[in-house]
Amino acid sequence: MPACIHAPFEVIFLGTSGGFMIPSFHCPCERCQEARQSPAKARTRASVLVRGVETILIDASADMALQLERESIRQIDRMFITHWHYDHIQGLPDLLMPAKFGGWKPVELYFPSQMAHHFDEDLDYLNGIVQLHPVEPGDCLELPDGRWEVVKTTHTPESIGFIFGKKERLAYLVDGVVPPLETQERLKDVSVLVLESTFDEIEPPEARQWPNFHAQAAIDFWKKTGIPKCYLTHLACHSFINGLVVAGFSDEKRKELEQAYSGLVFAHDKMRFQLA
């Protein structure tokens, strides 16, 4: 295994929306209208770039090609996939062109072991373009930028998250609600927690039907962990009320929550920070 390099690395939120972009072409709600008028409020599908000795991507967003071009990323060394939902894997076919015409070396691709059959059935044309590494909760990888642990999330039967870093460690648990106890135990040495908050609000009984956090539920779980910093991503910017998807929190409401909970940040596209 390569030796770990102890130097700061950068975490970049490439995208921070949920399953559909903000604005979404079909939606006339207030939040989407605001994003149409102010591009700074627009969001692409959730993914994160970790840049240190290597360039590592968590999830292959449906907007991956756009996100990588925006950040002038010319090479991906490794990719980690959390689960097999379209907004997290639909960017994988975009690896074909850079490999064939840009001379990319094979991308080391880590994914839940239960997903392996998809690469034979749906993505066989990526043979030789990605180097497949099926992983399971409990696996630990020593990479040039530090140790990566695989943990279980509660979104789908196969969904996983990752804890990584060196001196400061980050837990990326997107998507899902409260994780299993064994995952919660692994959060004790974490400095930064990244959670999803798909809908801003979900009214019961609908809340029990979604394997996704809404904002207050995500905040409540974060506070119980004692982790000092929490970023919320995978934001649909909508609420699910009386069986209908409606406009979610305003910018003012998000700022109120950030002020009420020290250490809370609602992530936006292109937001970045460093970990020691």
CORTAKA-V714084 format. One record per residue. N is the residue number from 1. NEAR is the number of other C-alpha atoms within 10 Angstrom. D_FIRST is the distance of its C-alpha to the first C-alpha in Angstrom with 2 decimals. Layout:
# CORTAKA-V714084
N NEAR D_FIRST
N NEAR D_FIRST
This chain:
# CORTAKA-V714084
1 7 0.00
2 9 3.83
3 10 6.51
4 15 9.01
5 13 12.26
6 15 15.33
7 13 17.90
8 17 20.12
9 20 19.53
10 14 22.29
11 20 23.07
12 21 25.76
13 21 27.90
14 28 28.52
15 28 30.91
16 29 32.50
17 27 35.09
18 24 35.19
19 19 35.92
20 19 38.49
21 22 38.67
22 26 40.94
23 25 43.57
24 18 43.71
25 10 46.22
26 8 48.13
27 14 48.51
28 13 51.43
29 15 50.47
30 17 50.71
31 23 46.98
32 24 46.59
33 17 49.74
34 17 48.46
35 16 45.26
36 16 47.41
37 11 49.42
38 10 46.56
39 11 43.35
40 12 41.49
41 17 41.91
42 22 40.41
43 26 37.11
44 29 34.77
45 27 32.67
46 31 29.88
47 27 26.39
48 25 24.13
49 24 22.12
50 22 19.36
51 19 19.23
52 19 17.13
53 17 14.71
54 15 14.52
55 18 17.41
56 22 16.92
57 24 19.92
58 24 20.85
59 27 23.45
60 26 25.26
61 27 28.64
62 25 31.80
63 20 32.26
64 27 28.81
65 16 30.22
66 14 32.78
67 22 30.35
68 16 27.91
69 10 30.92
70 11 32.38
71 12 29.34
72 9 29.05
73 13 25.52
74 11 25.06
75 17 21.49
76 20 19.21
77 17 15.48
78 18 14.83
79 24 17.45
80 22 17.85
81 25 21.12
82 29 22.98
83 24 25.74
84 18 27.96
85 13 30.84
86 12 32.14
87 23 31.68
88 25 27.92
89 17 27.27
90 16 30.24
91 17 28.47
92 19 26.12
93 15 28.76
94 15 28.76
95 19 25.48
96 17 27.64
97 12 29.56
98 15 26.90
99 18 24.99
100 11 28.25
101 8 30.02
102 11 27.55
103 10 25.02
104 17 22.03
105 16 18.87
106 18 17.89
107 19 16.93
108 16 14.01
109 20 16.30
110 21 15.76
111 23 19.05
112 23 20.93
113 15 20.96
114 15 24.78
115 16 24.82
116 14 23.44
117 11 27.00
118 11 27.81
119 13 25.64
120 12 27.68
121 9 30.96
122 9 30.93
123 12 28.16
124 12 27.96
125 13 28.64
126 19 25.14
127 13 23.75
128 13 21.70
129 20 21.80
130 21 19.18
131 16 16.18
132 19 16.81
133 14 14.56
134 13 17.06
135 23 16.27
136 18 18.55
137 19 19.52
138 13 17.57
139 11 14.14
140 16 11.50
141 14 8.54
142 14 6.35
143 17 7.16
144 15 8.62
145 24 11.80
146 22 11.06
147 15 10.79
148 19 12.55
149 20 14.72
150 26 16.91
151 26 20.52
152 25 23.81
153 27 26.59
154 19 30.21
155 21 31.01
156 15 30.71
157 11 29.81
158 18 26.33
159 26 25.72
160 28 22.66
161 26 21.67
162 23 18.67
163 22 18.14
164 21 15.87
165 23 15.94
166 18 15.66
167 14 19.04
168 14 20.91
169 20 19.71
170 23 21.23
171 26 22.13
172 23 23.00
173 25 25.41
174 30 27.24
175 27 29.40
176 23 31.01
177 21 33.29
178 20 32.68
179 18 29.35
180 12 29.21
181 9 29.46
182 13 25.94
183 22 24.70
184 14 27.26
185 11 25.94
186 15 22.49
187 18 24.37
188 11 25.44
189 14 22.99
190 20 23.28
191 18 25.09
192 20 25.71
193 21 26.63
194 23 27.12
195 27 29.57
196 27 31.76
197 29 35.53
198 30 36.73
199 27 40.44
200 23 42.06
201 23 44.42
202 26 44.93
203 13 48.14
204 12 48.38
205 11 48.51
206 13 46.32
207 17 43.60
208 10 42.97
209 9 42.52
210 15 39.58
211 15 35.97
212 24 35.56
213 28 36.25
214 24 39.26
215 24 39.30
216 15 40.91
217 17 38.94
218 22 35.65
219 19 37.03
220 11 38.23
221 15 34.87
222 20 33.11
223 15 35.75
224 8 35.22
225 14 31.54
226 12 32.48
227 18 29.74
228 14 31.36
229 18 30.57
230 24 30.84
231 19 30.82
232 22 32.66
233 28 31.93
234 29 32.79
235 30 36.39
236 29 39.10
237 28 41.63
238 25 44.03
239 21 45.37
240 20 46.33
241 18 49.85
242 12 52.44
243 12 50.43
244 11 50.24
245 17 47.54
246 20 49.10
247 22 48.20
248 21 45.86
249 19 45.59
250 15 47.01
251 12 45.17
252 9 47.51
253 11 46.53
254 16 42.80
255 15 43.61
256 11 45.71
257 16 42.86
258 14 40.49
259 12 43.21
260 10 43.85
261 14 40.24
262 11 38.63
263 14 34.99
264 21 35.56
265 18 34.93
266 22 35.82
267 20 33.32
268 24 34.63
269 22 33.28
270 18 31.73
271 14 31.39
272 15 28.44
273 9 27.17
274 13 24.51
275 18 22.18
276 12 21.32
